[in-house]
């Protein structure tokens, strides 16, 4: 996707899934005036699938938020317990990024 390493993150999956759900809703609204018993059946099934997908998306998003908060708390606790080590790591990462940017 947009990630340079080719890995797909949970945030990207949630965003992509939201786009798919929005497109499916637009398609259902566009075909709402069309007649036919079979089309109405398919539309009802699609609407039910969308409802379930939205519920799962909300659950996944909530779980992602909870995991992100837990990671932030763990990082905060680590930095408070090891401030000099955190400063050293940050300086090292900054140095590496600076060297990589300077090479271009």
C-alpha positions in Angstrom: 0.0 0.0 0.0 1.5 3.3 1.0 4.1 1.7 3.3 7.5 1.6 1.7 8.4 -1.8 3.2 5.4 -3.4 1.7 3.8 -4.3 5.0 0.2 -3.5 5.6 -0.6 -2.0 9.0 -3.9 -2.3 10.9 -4.6 1.4 10.3 -4.3 0.9 6.6 -6.6 -2.1 6.7 -9.2 -0.1 8.7 -9.0 2.8 6.3 -9.2 0.6 3.2 -12.2 -1.3 4.7 -14.0 2.0 5.4 -13.5 3.0 1.7 -15.0 -0.3 0.6 -18.0 0.0 2.9 -18.6 3.6 1.7 -18.5 2.4 -1.9 -20.8 -0.5 -1.3 -23.3 1.9 0.5 -23.2 4.2 -2.5 -23.8 1.3 -4.9 -26.8 0.2 -2.8 -28.2 3.7 -2.8 -27.7 4.1 -6.5 -29.6 0.8 -7.2 -32.4 1.5 -4.7 -34.8 2.6 -7.5 -34.3 -0.4 -9.6 -37.1 -3.0 -9.6 -37.1 -6.8 -9.5 -37.6 -9.3 -6.8 -34.1 -10.9 -7.3 -32.4 -7.5 -7.1 -34.3 -6.6 -3.9 -33.2 -9.9 -2.4 -29.6 -9.3 -3.3 -29.8 -5.7 -2.0 -31.2 -6.9 1.3 -28.4 -9.4 1.7 -25.8 -6.8 0.8 -27.3 -4.4 3.3 -27.1 -7.1 6.0 -23.5 -7.9 5.1 -22.6 -4.2 5.3 -24.2 -3.9 8.7 -22.2 -6.8 10.0 -19.0 -5.5 8.4 -19.5 -2.1 10.0 -19.9 -3.7 13.4 -16.7 -5.7 12.9 -14.9 -2.6 11.7 -16.0 -0.7 14.8 -14.8 -3.6 17.0 -11.4 -3.8 15.1 -11.0 0.0 15.4 -11.7 -0.1 19.1 -9.2 -3.0 19.6 -6.6 -1.0 17.7 -7.1 2.0 19.8 -6.8 0.0 23.0 -3.6 -1.7 21.8 -2.1 1.7 20.8 -2.9 3.2 24.2 -1.3 0.2 25.9 1.8 0.6 23.8 2.0 4.3 24.5 1.7 3.7 28.3 4.4 1.0 28.2 6.7 3.3 26.2 6.0 6.1 28.7 6.8 3.9 31.7 10.0 2.6 30.0 11.2 6.1 29.3 10.5 7.2 32.8 12.4 4.2 34.2 15.3 4.5 31.8 15.6 8.2 30.8 19.3 8.1 29.7 18.9 4.9 27.7 15.9 6.5 25.9 17.9 9.6 25.2 20.7 7.4 23.8 18.4 5.5 21.6 16.7 8.6 20.3 20.1 10.2 19.6 21.2 7.1 17.7 18.0 7.0 15.6 18.4 10.7 14.9 22.0 10.2 13.8 21.1 7.3 11.5 18.2 9.3 9.9 20.5 12.3 9.5 23.1 10.2 7.8 20.5 8.6 5.5 19.1 12.0 4.6 22.6 13.4 4.0 23.5 10.7 1.5 20.8 11.8 -0.9 
